[in-house]
Amino acid sequence: MSAEIRPVGAVVRDADAGVRLTVTWHGEIVLDRIPLGFAVNGVDVGTNAELVRVSERTVRDRFRLRSGKSAGIHAYEHHESVHTFRAADGLEWQVIVRIARDGVAIRYALPALDGTARITGDRTAVTLPAQSRNWVLDYQTWYETPRFGVDTADLAPGAYGFPFLTRLDAGPAHILITESGIDGRFAGAHAVAGDPEPDGRRTLRFTLADDSVEVARGVVSPWRVILVGTLPDLVSSLLVDELAPAVSPELDDATWVRPGRAAWSWWSDFYSGAQLDKQKHFVDVAADLGWEHLLIDCGWEETWVPEIVAYASRRGIQVHLWTIWRDLNSPEDLRKLALWRSWGVAGIKVDFMESESKDRYRWYDTVLAETARLGLMVNFHGSVIPRGWARTFPQVIGYEAIRGAEYYVFFEDQALTATHNVIQPFTRNVVGGMDATPVAFGAPNRTTSDGHELGLSVVFEAGITHFADHVDAYASRPLVARFLSELAPVWDETVLLAGDPDSHAVIARRAGDRWFIGCIAAGDARTIQVPLERLSVGQDAQVWIVGDAVPASGLAESTVAATDAFSVAVARDGGFVAVVAPAGTELFRSAPRPHHPAPAVHPAVAEIGADGTAALATDAGARLRLPAGWSADRRGETWVIRPDSSLRPGQLGVVTVEQDGDGQVPGVAHARVVCPLTPGEHALSELPMLSFVNADGPVERDQSNGGGNPRDGQPMRVAGQRFDRGLGTAPASEARFHLGGRAETFAGAVGVDDESTGRARVSVLADGHEVFAAVVEAGKPVTTFNLAIHGVRTLCLRGETVAPEDIGVHVDWVDTTIHVPS
């Protein structure tokens, strides 16, 4: 690989064309006369430029990847040349060129800028040969349009997203155009294809997401990266990560970053994120499969998140929570991250950024810095493509930036095609982890075979792979369950064994002494040959294959001994997986995750005393996680907790107790620390719940139950009367509150909300004893109550359906008030 600014070793100024770059591969020119430069405040500095000086150096470095196509320590060497020019108005600017074994990269700088300027355009452009072929997607800031193959002659003018793959003429040389090293100083870019030239060539121009970008002295663009090589070269390349900034010293030993496999309930059960019992089931099955993580998508409620974190920890499962980027868009909002981490949450999935602007990259900077500080893993959805953050911020374990399985949920008429899937390992997945949520057996209108779906589990790589389907869909298929149990959580090496973006992809990923092979194909049924010489697996390697049951439907298994190759028959749009192990070694090694005891903590609910502290007893080896601003001192087996002074009467905080458990995952238990109620009237809907159960989403505050999502209710109405305060529930339901024995009376009313029909039996329990009960019915006025609850520590509001036809009834507890005497 070499890159030259022609003639070799020198920069020339061409009065007509300006500064240009030529790229060669194995001594042959593959890209000729790439225009370089940019516009500053509307003035192009790339033409009529005077060369001032050239400096050169060798860049050698090592870095560690915690996840990705090749986790571990990597060394690299680049040749760097810095070419300084002077524009006609005297402004100095630079082209920085890096040459690696698998590509070339350029970026621009303004080394002597006084103050700030605005970058208003980019001259960088690549001209594609007339006979080349490309694999592209129509540009969208969150990269979720379908990818497709197109000859250069048929490439429509317009905007295309990175990475942009081209096979030059007849091959074998391919180029992959993308970016690296981006942060909040810059905006992202995409490619814009112009009209065809008379000889059939087509030019792609780098185009900024913003109309202009304010910059200061120094580097003013990310790296514009051009990978060059064969398809296997590109698939294994780490150049995008090599070009990214080095990790900070405090993150270099981020052993808390844990790649792996995750259960995810949203795709198969849309409202399940609000259901604690369903999340526990996903934990149980995931642990039995030996997986590492649980992602709870939209609908989770902070009341019970600590409970699921503790439940999951006892099986070595870590919990991740979904959120929207705009809910983390201020210093106050960012405090939520510390709160979630204090509960023992391991990571977040952040969604809907949907922008390449400089302002949005500044938001990314903030979230990356805060999650690194807190030790939270991050999965970006509705996001930009990877541009090297896996090196700089190892807690980034995935990005979406792909049309994945969620499109089966919302767009049944736009089901994913096998063709779209096959292109991904040659394009999007080359540049970084890709959370496509694979293996969707239950997808409506699916055209891919079962073997193809299972093949995606290997072919598609993400730091944490979130499997789309219900865990029961995997557990009920013995071959699938066995393979996904064996599937390694992290990869040591990735190799393309065979394939082409138009036909099929056979990807091998190594974990220790075993190789996992995945194949996905597009088109007619056929037999696919899998060469093994690049894997060095030795004589008579054991190969266990699970693939299409050709000519029948479904899956079938086989075991062969192979040294050089093996072949597999696949169905139309089919695929397969295989595990390859050296002869004489164990082929199957997985086991369910064991059960671990919970740490001891007493009491489960502790009140703050007159001295402003609360006491918790734990095992001697326990550690605490506290909300921000809290502190604790250990005195023997007792912790003295000092909450933040902002905790209001009746409010609570969660203290997390940890002790060593399953490897990286500590065993977790929780205690609530409550600020006692003060004399006066307290609206029940303003007090935190200790726990709740609800048939349809969370218990809602000051609105009706609505449906399965949080805050999706309406104003509460019973028999036409509106109520502004209260709790909206869906029986079977329970909502528990801590009173601490301080309240005297509990008053309010209850009825069936006008948004539903049916009847319900409702009751109030005081320390477990029923003190009120009634049957309420749709269309009838509320039933009032005024209850003596002197000395009661825990209050529970319960709702139950009366008959099977009452399923779906919604109950409103309205104007509910606690009175605390002076």
C-alpha positions in Angstrom: 0.0 0.0 0.0 1.3 3.5 -0.7 -0.2 6.9 -1.1 1.5 9.6 -3.1 0.9 13.2 -3.7 2.1 13.3 -7.3 4.9 13.2 -8.3 6.2 10.7 -5.8 7.4 12.2 -2.6 6.3 15.8 -3.5 3.3 18.0 -3.6 2.5 19.9 -6.8 0.3 22.9 -7.3 -1.8 22.5 -10.4 -3.3 25.8 -11.6 -6.3 24.0 -13.0 -6.9 21.1 -10.6 -5.3 22.1 -7.2 -3.7 19.7 -4.7 -4.3 16.1 -5.5 -3.7 12.7 -4.0 -2.9 9.4 -5.8 -3.3 6.0 -4.1 -1.5 2.9 -5.3 -1.9 -0.7 -4.3 0.7 -3.3 -5.1 2.4 -0.8 -7.3 -0.7 -0.1 -9.4 -2.7 3.2 -9.2 -6.2 2.5 -7.8 -7.3 6.1 -7.2 -5.8 8.9 -9.2 -5.8 12.6 -8.5 -8.1 12.8 -5.6 -8.8 16.6 -5.0 -7.8 17.8 -1.5 -8.7 20.9 0.4 -11.7 22.7 1.9 -13.4 26.0 2.0 -12.9 28.5 4.8 -15.5 31.2 5.2 -16.6 30.5 1.7 -13.1 30.6 0.1 -11.6 27.5 -1.4 -8.1 26.9 -0.1 -7.4 23.7 -2.2 -6.7 25.5 -5.5 -3.9 28.0 -6.2 -2.1 26.7 -3.1 1.6 27.2 -2.5 3.6 24.3 -0.9 5.4 25.6 2.2 6.9 22.5 3.7 6.5 18.7 4.2 7.3 16.8 7.4 7.2 13.0 7.8 7.3 10.6 10.6 6.5 7.0 11.5 3.5 6.5 13.9 3.8 3.3 16.0 1.4 2.5 18.8 -0.5 -0.3 20.6 -4.1 -0.3 21.8 -6.5 -2.7 23.4 -10.0 -3.5 22.1 -12.4 -4.8 24.7 -14.9 -6.0 22.1 -15.3 -6.1 18.4 -14.0 -8.3 15.6 -10.7 -8.8 17.3 -10.5 -8.1 21.1 -7.1 -7.8 22.7 -3.9 -5.8 22.1 -3.0 -4.7 18.6 0.1 -3.0 17.3 0.2 -0.9 14.2 2.6 1.3 12.2 1.6 4.2 9.9 3.6 6.5 7.7 2.5 10.1 8.3 3.2 13.1 6.1 2.1 16.6 6.9 1.9 19.0 3.9 1.6 22.6 4.7 0.3 25.0 2.1 -0.3 28.7 1.9 -3.5 29.9 0.3 -3.7 33.0 -2.0 -4.8 35.2 1.0 -1.9 34.0 3.1 -3.8 31.5 5.2 -1.7 28.4 6.1 -3.5 25.0 5.9 -2.4 21.4 6.1 -3.1 18.0 4.6 -2.2 15.2 7.0 -1.8 11.9 5.3 -1.6 8.5 7.0 -0.6 5.4 5.0 -1.3 1.9 6.5 -1.0 -1.6 5.2 -4.7 -1.6 4.5 -5.6 1.9 3.6 -4.9 5.6 3.5 -6.4 8.4 5.5 -6.4 12.2 5.3 -7.4 15.1 7.5 -7.1 18.8 7.4 -5.7 21.4 9.8 -5.4 25.2 10.2 -2.2 25.4 12.3 -2.0 29.2 12.7 -5.6 30.2 12.7 -6.2 33.4 14.7 -9.6 33.0 16.6 -12.2 31.0 14.8 -13.3 30.4 11.2 -16.1 28.4 9.5 -15.5 25.4 7.3 -18.1 25.8 4.5 -17.2 23.0 2.2 -14.9 20.1 1.4 -13.0 19.4 -1.9 -12.3 15.8 -1.0 -13.7 13.6 -3.7 -13.2 10.1 -5.1 -13.9 9.3 -8.8 -15.2 5.7 -9.4 -14.2 3.9 -12.6 -16.9 3.4 -15.1 -16.9 -0.4 -14.8 -16.8 -0.5 -11.0 -19.6 -1.9 -8.7 -20.8 -0.4 -5.4 -22.7 -1.5 -2.3 -24.4 1.5 -0.8 -27.3 2.9 1.2 -29.3 6.1 0.6 -28.0 8.6 3.2 -30.0 9.1 6.4 -28.5 10.5 9.6 -29.3 7.3 11.4 -28.3 4.9 8.6 -31.3 2.7 8.6 -32.1 2.6 4.8 -31.6 -0.7 3.0 -28.2 -1.4 1.6 -28.0 -2.5 -2.0 -25.6 -3.3 -4.9 -25.4 -1.1 -7.9 -23.1 -0.7 -10.9 -21.4 2.7 -11.2 -23.2 3.3 -14.5 -26.5 2.9 -12.7 -25.6 4.9 -9.5 -28.2 7.6 -9.2 -27.1 11.1 -8.3 -27.7 11.8 -4.7 -26.5 11.4 -1.1 -25.1 8.1 0.2 -24.0 7.1 3.6 -20.7 5.6 4.8 -19.1 3.1 4.6 -19.3 3.1 0.8 -17.9 -0.1 -0.8 -16.6 -0.2 -4.4 -15.1 -3.0 -6.3 -12.7 -1.4 -8.8 -13.2 -2.6 -12.3 -12.9 -6.4 -12.3 -11.2 -6.6 -8.9 -9.7 -7.9 -6.7 -9.1 -4.4 -5.4 -11.9 -2.9 -3.3 -12.1 0.4 -1.6 -14.3 1.2 1.5 -14.8 4.9 2.1 -15.6 6.1 5.7 -14.5 8.3 8.5 -12.6 8.1 11.8 -11.5 10.2 14.8 -14.6 12.3 15.1 -15.7 14.3 18.2 -17.6 17.5 19.1 -15.2 19.7 17.2 -16.6 18.5 13.9 -19.7 17.4 12.0 -20.0 14.1 10.2 -19.9 13.8 6.5 -21.5 11.7 3.8 -20.9 11.1 0.1 -22.8 12.9 -2.7 -22.7 11.3 -6.2 -22.8 13.7 -9.1 -24.0 13.1 -12.6 -22.1 10.6 -14.7 -19.1 11.9 -16.6 -18.9 11.4 -20.4 -16.6 8.3 -20.0 -19.0 6.7 -17.5 -17.1 7.6 -14.3 -18.8 9.0 -11.3 -17.4 11.3 -8.6 -18.3 11.1 -4.9 -17.8 14.3 -2.9 -17.5 14.5 0.9 -20.3 16.6 2.1 -20.7 18.0 5.6 -23.9 17.4 7.6 -23.9 21.1 8.7 -23.9 23.9 6.2 -20.9 25.2 8.0 -18.8 24.2 11.0 -17.1 26.6 13.3 -13.5 25.6 14.0 -10.5 26.8 16.0 -6.7 26.5 15.5 -5.6 22.9 14.9 -7.2 19.9 13.2 -10.5 20.9 11.5 -11.8 17.6 10.1 -12.1 13.9 11.1 -10.0 11.4 9.1 -11.4 10.7 5.7 -10.5 7.0 5.4 -10.1 4.9 2.3 -9.5 1.2 3.0 -7.9 -0.6 0.0 -7.5 -4.3 -0.5 -9.3 -7.6 -1.1 -12.6 -8.4 0.7 -10.8 -10.4 3.3 -8.4 -7.5 3.9 -11.3 -5.1 4.4 -13.4 -7.4 6.7 -10.4 -7.9 9.1 -9.2 -4.3 9.0 -8.9 -2.3 12.2 -7.8 0.9 10.5 -10.8 2.9 11.7 -9.8 2.1 15.3 -6.1 2.7 14.6 -6.8 6.2 13.5 -9.0 7.1 16.6 -7.5 8.9 19.6 -5.9 6.8 22.3 -7.9 5.8 25.3 -7.4 7.8 28.5 -5.2 6.2 31.1 -8.1 5.7 33.5 -10.1 3.8 30.8 -7.2 1.7 29.6 -7.9 -0.9 32.3 -11.7 -0.9 31.9 -12.2 -4.5 33.0 -15.8 -3.7 33.8 -16.6 -3.7 30.1 -18.1 -7.1 29.5 -18.9 -8.2 25.9 -21.5 -10.9 25.5 -25.0 -12.0 24.6 -28.2 -10.4 25.8 -31.9 -11.2 26.2 -34.2 -8.5 24.9 -38.0 -8.7 25.3 -39.2 -5.6 23.3 -39.2 -7.1 19.9 -41.3 -10.2 20.8 -43.5 -8.5 23.5 -43.8 -4.8 22.9 -45.0 -3.7 26.4 -42.9 -6.2 28.3 -40.4 -3.5 29.4 -43.0 -2.5 32.0 -43.5 -6.0 33.4 -41.1 -7.1 36.2 -42.3 -10.8 36.0 -41.6 -11.0 32.3 -38.1 -9.5 32.8 -37.4 -12.1 35.4 -38.4 -14.9 33.0 -36.0 -13.5 30.4 -33.3 -13.5 33.1 -34.0 -17.1 33.9 -33.8 -18.4 30.4 -30.8 -16.2 29.5 -29.0 -17.6 32.5 -29.9 -21.1 31.6 -28.4 -20.4 28.1 -25.2 -19.1 29.7 -25.7 -15.5 28.5 -24.4 -12.4 30.1 -26.9 -9.6 29.8 -30.5 -8.4 29.9 -31.7 -5.2 28.1 -34.9 -3.7 29.4 -36.3 -1.4 26.7 -38.9 1.3 26.9 -41.5 1.0 29.8 -39.3 0.2 32.7 -40.1 1.8 36.0 -37.6 3.0 38.6 -39.6 1.5 41.4 -38.7 -2.1 40.4 -35.4 -1.7 38.5 -33.3 -2.3 41.7 -35.3 -5.6 42.2 -34.5 -6.9 38.7 -30.9 -5.9 39.0 -30.6 -7.9 42.2 -32.5 -10.8 40.8 -30.4 -10.9 37.7 -27.1 -10.6 39.6 -27.8 -13.8 41.4 -27.4 -15.6 38.0 -24.5 -13.5 36.8 -26.7 -11.4 34.5 -26.1 -7.6 34.1 -29.0 -5.2 33.4 -29.0 -2.5 30.8 -31.7 0.2 30.5 -33.1 2.0 27.5 -33.4 5.8 27.4 -33.9 8.6 24.8 -31.0 11.0 24.1 -33.0 14.1 24.9 -33.6 12.8 28.4 -29.8 13.1 28.9 -29.5 16.5 27.4 -28.7 18.7 30.4 -26.5 18.6 33.4 -29.5 17.8 35.5 -30.6 15.0 33.2 -27.2 13.5 33.2 -27.5 12.9 37.0 -29.8 10.0 36.0 -26.8 8.1 34.8 -25.2 8.2 38.3 -28.6 7.2 39.9 -29.0 4.2 37.6 -25.4 3.2 38.2 -26.0 3.4 42.0 -28.7 0.8 41.6 -26.2 -1.6 40.0 -27.3 -1.0 36.4 -24.4 -2.0 34.1 -25.2 -0.1 30.9 -27.6 2.0 28.8 -29.1 1.9 25.4 -29.5 5.5 24.1 -31.9 6.1 21.3 -33.0 8.5 18.6 -30.0 10.8 18.2 -30.6 10.9 14.5 -28.1 13.6 13.6 -24.6 14.1 12.3 -24.4 17.7 13.4 -21.5 19.2 15.4 -24.0 20.0 18.2 -25.0 16.4 18.4 -21.4 15.2 18.4 -20.8 17.6 21.4 -23.7 15.7 23.1 -22.0 12.4 22.3 -18.8 13.8 23.9 -20.6 14.6 27.1 -22.4 11.2 27.4 -19.2 9.3 26.5 -17.2 11.2 29.2 -19.9 10.6 31.9 -20.5 7.0 31.2 -16.7 6.4 31.2 -16.5 8.1 34.6 -19.4 6.1 36.0 -18.4 2.7 34.5 -21.5 2.3 32.3 -21.5 0.4 29.0 -23.2 2.2 26.1 -25.2 1.0 23.1 -26.1 3.8 20.7 -29.3 3.4 18.7 -30.8 5.8 16.1 -27.1 6.7 15.9 -24.2 7.6 13.7 -21.9 4.8 12.4 -18.8 3.8 14.4 -15.9 6.1 13.8 -13.3 4.7 16.2 -14.9 5.1 19.6 -14.3 1.4 20.4 -10.6 2.4 20.9 -11.1 5.7 22.7 -14.1 4.8 24.8 -14.1 1.0 25.3 -17.5 1.2 27.1 -19.2 1.7 23.7 -20.2 -1.9 23.0 -22.5 -1.3 20.0 -24.2 1.0 17.6 -27.3 0.5 15.6 -26.9 2.5 12.4 -28.4 -0.4 10.4 -31.8 -1.5 9.3 -32.2 -4.4 11.7 -34.9 -6.7 13.0 -36.9 -3.9 14.5 -38.2 -3.1 11.0 -40.2 -6.3 11.1 -42.2 -4.8 14.0 -43.1 -1.5 12.4 -42.8 -2.1 8.7 -44.1 -5.5 7.7 -44.2 -4.4 4.1 -40.5 -3.5 4.3 -39.2 -6.8 5.6 -35.5 -7.3 5.6 -34.1 -9.1 2.6 -31.3 -11.6 2.5 -29.6 -9.3 0.0 -29.5 -6.5 2.5 -28.2 -8.8 5.2 -25.4 -10.2 3.0 -24.0 -6.8 2.3 -23.5 -5.8 5.9 -20.4 -7.8 6.8 -18.6 -6.2 3.9 -19.7 -2.7 4.7 -21.3 -1.5 7.9 -19.8 -4.2 10.2 -16.3 -3.5 8.9 -16.1 -0.2 10.8 -17.5 -1.4 14.1 -20.0 -3.2 16.3 -23.5 -3.4 14.8 -26.6 -3.9 17.0 -28.8 -5.4 14.3 -30.7 -7.5 16.9 -30.4 -10.8 14.9 -32.0 -14.2 14.9 -35.7 -13.2 14.5 -37.4 -16.6 13.9 -40.8 -15.0 14.7 -40.5 -12.2 12.1 -43.7 -11.7 10.0 -43.3 -12.0 6.3 -39.7 -13.3 6.7 -38.2 -14.6 3.5 -34.9 -15.8 5.0 -34.5 -19.4 6.1 -34.0 -20.5 9.7 -30.4 -21.3 8.9 -29.9 -17.7 7.6 -31.4 -16.3 10.8 -29.1 -18.4 13.0 -26.1 -17.6 10.8 -26.6 -13.9 11.6 -25.6 -14.6 15.2 -22.0 -15.1 14.0 -21.9 -13.0 10.8 -23.2 -9.9 12.5 -20.8 -8.7 15.3 -21.6 -6.4 18.2 -19.9 -6.0 21.5 -23.2 -7.2 23.1 -25.4 -9.1 20.7 -29.1 -8.5 21.6 -31.1 -11.4 20.2 -34.4 -10.2 18.8 -36.7 -13.1 19.5 -38.4 -14.2 22.7 -36.1 -16.4 24.8 -38.7 -19.2 24.7 -38.3 -19.2 20.9 -34.7 -20.2 21.4 -35.1 -22.5 24.3 -37.9 -24.4 22.5 -35.5 -25.2 19.5 -32.9 -27.6 20.9 -30.3 -27.0 18.1 -30.7 -23.2 18.4 -30.4 -23.3 22.2 -27.3 -25.4 22.1 -25.6 -23.2 19.5 -26.5 -19.9 21.2 -25.3 -21.4 24.5 -21.9 -22.2 22.9 -21.6 -18.9 21.0 -18.6 -17.1 22.5 -19.2 -13.7 24.2 -16.1 -12.1 22.7 -14.0 -12.7 19.6 -10.2 -13.0 19.4 -10.0 -12.9 15.6 -12.2 -12.5 12.5 -11.7 -13.9 9.1 -13.7 -13.8 5.9 -13.6 -17.4 4.5 -15.7 -16.9 1.4 -18.3 -14.7 -0.2 -19.2 -11.6 -2.1 -21.6 -8.8 -1.2 -23.9 -9.9 -4.0 -24.2 -13.6 -3.1 -23.1 -14.8 0.4 -20.8 -14.3 3.3 -19.0 -17.0 5.3 -17.4 -15.4 8.4 -15.2 -17.2 10.9 -14.6 -15.8 14.4 -12.2 -17.3 16.8 -12.6 -17.6 20.6 -9.7 -19.4 22.2 -9.0 -22.7 20.3 -12.5 -22.8 18.7 -13.8 -21.1 15.6 -17.4 -20.2 15.1 -18.5 -20.0 11.5 -21.6 -18.3 10.2 -22.9 -18.2 6.7 -25.8 -16.1 5.2 -26.7 -16.4 1.5 -29.0 -14.6 -0.9 -30.6 -16.3 -3.8 -31.3 -19.8 -4.9 -30.6 -23.0 -2.9 -27.1 -24.3 -3.4 -24.1 -25.9 -1.8 -21.5 -23.6 -0.2 -17.9 -24.6 0.1 -16.1 -23.5 3.3 -12.3 -23.5 3.1 -10.5 -23.9 6.4 -6.8 -23.4 5.5 -6.8 -19.9 7.0 -7.9 -21.2 10.3 -5.0 -23.6 11.1 -7.3 -26.0 12.9 -5.1 -29.0 12.5 -5.8 -32.5 11.2 -9.3 -33.9 11.4 -10.8 -30.9 13.1 -14.3 -31.5 14.6 -17.0 -29.5 12.8 -20.5 -29.3 14.2 -22.9 -27.8 11.7 -26.5 -26.5 12.2 -28.1 -25.4 9.0 -31.1 -25.6 6.7 -32.9 -29.0 6.6 -32.7 -29.1 2.8 -35.0 -29.9 1.1 -37.4 -29.7 4.2 -37.9 -26.6 6.2 -36.4 -25.9 9.6 -32.9 -26.9 10.9 -30.8 -29.9 10.9 -27.4 -30.8 12.4 -24.4 -32.8 11.2 -20.9 -33.5 12.5 -17.9 -33.9 10.2 -14.1 -34.2 10.4 -12.4 -31.7 8.2 -8.9 -30.5 7.5 -9.0 -28.3 4.4 -12.7 -27.6 3.8 -16.3 -28.8 4.2 -19.5 -28.1 2.3 -23.0 -27.3 3.4 -26.3 -27.3 1.4 -28.4 -24.2 2.1 -32.0 -23.3 1.2 -33.0 -20.3 -0.8 -31.9 -17.2 1.2 -30.4 -19.7 3.5 -27.4 -20.1 5.8 -25.8 -22.1 8.6 -23.6 -22.0 11.6 -20.7 -24.3 12.6 -18.4 -24.8 15.5 -14.9 -26.0 14.7 -12.6 -27.4 17.4 -9.3 -29.2 17.3 -9.4 -32.9 17.3 -9.4 -34.4 20.8 -10.8 -31.3 22.5 -14.3 -30.7 23.9 -16.6 -29.4 21.2 -19.4 -28.4 23.6 -18.4 -26.5 26.7 -21.3 -24.3 27.8 -23.2 -24.6 31.1 -26.1 -22.7 32.7 -25.1 -19.9 35.0 -25.2 -21.0 38.6 -27.4 -19.5 41.3 -25.7 -17.3 43.9 -27.0 -16.1 47.2 -28.1 -12.5 47.7 -26.1 -10.3 50.1 -27.7 -9.8 53.4 -29.1 -6.3 54.3 -31.3 -5.3 57.2 -33.7 -3.6 57.4 -35.1 -3.5 53.9 -36.6 -0.1 54.6 -34.7 2.2 57.0 -35.9 5.6 58.2 -33.7 8.6 58.7 -33.4 9.5 62.3 -33.3 12.9 64.1 -29.5 13.0 63.6 -30.0 12.8 59.8 -28.6 9.2 59.5 -30.0 5.7 58.9 -28.5 2.4 59.8 -28.1 -0.7 57.7 -26.6 -4.1 58.7 -24.7 -6.1 56.1 -22.3 -9.0 55.8 -18.7 -8.0 56.7 -17.4 -8.2 53.0 -20.2 -6.1 51.5 -19.7 -2.9 49.6 -22.2 -0.1 49.1 -23.3 1.9 46.1 -24.9 5.2 47.1 -26.9 7.9 45.3 -24.9 10.9 44.4 -24.3 13.2 47.4 -24.8 10.4 49.9 -22.1 9.1 52.2 -21.6 6.1 54.5 -19.3 4.9 57.3 -18.8 1.3 58.4 -19.1 0.6 62.1 -18.7 -3.2 62.6 -21.5 -4.9 60.7 -23.5 -1.7 60.5 -23.3 1.1 58.0 -24.3 4.6 59.0 -25.9 6.2 56.0 -26.0 10.0 55.5 -28.4 10.9 52.7 -28.2 14.1 50.7 -30.1 17.0 52.4 -32.3 17.4 49.3 -34.3 14.2 50.2 -37.8 15.4 50.9 -40.3 14.1 53.6 -41.8 10.8 52.3 -39.2 10.4 49.6 -36.7 7.6 49.5 -33.3 6.6 48.1 -32.0 3.2 47.1 -28.8 1.9 48.7 -27.2 -1.0 46.8 -25.3 -3.7 48.7 -22.7 -5.7 46.7 -20.6 -8.6 47.4 -18.4 -10.8 45.2 -20.5 -13.1 43.0 -20.1 -14.5 39.5 -16.8 -13.2 38.1 -17.4 -9.6 37.0 -20.9 -9.5 38.3 -21.3 -8.8 42.0 -24.3 -10.2 43.9 -26.6 -7.4 44.6 -29.3 -6.5 47.2 -31.0 -3.2 48.0 -32.4 -1.3 50.9 -34.7 1.8 50.8 -33.7 4.7 53.0 -36.8 6.9 53.7 -37.1 10.5 54.9 -40.0 10.3 57.4 -43.4 11.9 56.7 -43.9 15.2 58.4 -47.2 16.4 60.0 -49.9 17.4 57.5 -51.6 16.1 54.4 -49.7 14.1 51.8 -51.1 13.1 48.4 -50.4 9.4 47.9 -49.6 9.9 44.3 -46.6 12.1 45.3 -45.1 9.4 47.5 -42.7 6.7 46.1 -43.9 3.1 45.8 -41.9 0.4 47.5 -43.1 -1.9 44.8 -46.0 -2.4 42.5 -47.7 -5.1 40.3 -49.9 -4.0 37.4 -51.5 -5.9 34.6 -50.9 -3.3 31.9 -47.7 -1.2 32.2 -46.8 0.7 35.3 -49.1 2.2 37.9 -49.7 5.8 36.6 -49.6 8.9 38.8 -52.4 11.5 38.4 -53.7 9.9 35.2 -55.5 6.8 34.1 -53.7 3.6 33.5 -53.8 4.0 29.7 -51.9 1.2 28.1 -48.5 -0.6 28.4 -46.2 2.4 28.3 -45.3 4.8 31.1 -47.3 8.1 31.2 -49.7 7.0 28.4 -52.9 7.5 30.3 -55.5 10.3 30.2 -57.1 12.5 32.8 -58.9 10.2 35.3 -62.7 10.1 34.8 -65.2 7.9 36.7 -68.9 8.1 35.6 -68.1 11.3 33.8 -66.5 13.0 36.8 -62.9 14.2 36.3 -60.2 13.8 39.0 -56.8 15.4 38.9 -55.0 13.5 41.6 -54.6 9.8 42.2 -53.3 6.5 40.8 -54.3 4.7 37.6 -54.1 0.9 37.8 -55.0 -2.2 35.8 -55.9 -5.2 38.0 -54.5 -7.6 39.0 -52.6 -4.8 40.7 -50.8 -3.8 43.9 -49.1 -0.6 45.0 -47.2 -0.6 48.3 -46.2 2.5 50.2 -44.1 3.1 53.3 -45.8 5.1 56.1 -43.5 4.2 59.0 -46.3 4.2 61.5 -46.7 8.0 61.4 -50.0 8.4 59.6 -53.4 8.6 61.3 -55.9 8.4 58.4 -56.1 7.4 54.8 -58.9 8.9 52.8 -60.0 8.9 49.1 -62.2 7.2 46.6 -62.0 4.5 44.0 -63.8 3.6 40.8 -63.5 2.2 37.3 -62.1 4.6 34.8 -64.4 5.5 31.9 -61.6 4.3 29.4 -62.5 0.7 30.3 -65.5 -1.6 31.2 -66.0 -4.3 33.7 -65.8 -4.7 37.5 -63.0 -5.1 40.0 -62.7 -6.0 43.7 -60.5 -3.3 45.4 -59.0 -3.4 48.8 -56.7 -1.6 51.2 -54.2 -3.6 53.3 -52.6 -2.1 56.3 -49.4 -4.1 57.3 -51.0 -7.0 55.4 -54.4 -6.8 57.0 -57.4 -5.9 54.9 -59.1 -2.7 56.3 -61.3 -1.8 53.3 -62.9 -3.7 50.4 -65.4 -2.9 47.7 -66.6 -4.0 44.3 -66.5 -1.1 41.7 -68.1 -1.2 38.3 -67.8 0.8 35.1 -70.2 3.7 34.8 -70.9 3.9 38.5 -69.7 6.8 40.8 -66.6 6.4 42.9 -66.8 4.6 46.3 -65.3 6.8 49.1 -63.4 5.7 52.2 -61.8 7.2 55.3 -59.6 4.7 57.1 -57.9 4.8 60.5 -54.3 3.6 60.0 -52.6 4.6 63.2 -49.3 2.8 63.6 -49.4 1.2 60.1 -46.0 0.9 58.5 -46.9 -0.3 55.0 -50.0 0.5 53.0 -51.1 -1.6 50.0 -53.7 -0.8 47.4 -54.9 -3.9 45.6 -57.2 -4.5 42.6 -58.5 -7.8 41.3 -60.9 -8.7 38.4 -64.2 -10.1 39.5 -64.8 -12.4 36.5 -62.9 -13.5 33.4 -64.8 -11.0 31.2 -63.4 -8.1 33.4 -59.9 -8.5 32.0 -58.9 -5.0 30.8 -60.7 -3.1 33.5 -58.9 0.0 34.8 -59.2 1.2 38.3 -58.6 4.8 39.5 -57.7 5.5 43.2 -58.6 9.2 43.3 -58.0 12.0 45.8 -56.0 9.6 48.0 -54.5 11.5 51.0 -52.5 10.5 54.0 -52.9 12.6 57.1 -50.0 12.7 59.6 -50.9 14.3 63.0 -48.7 16.9 64.7 
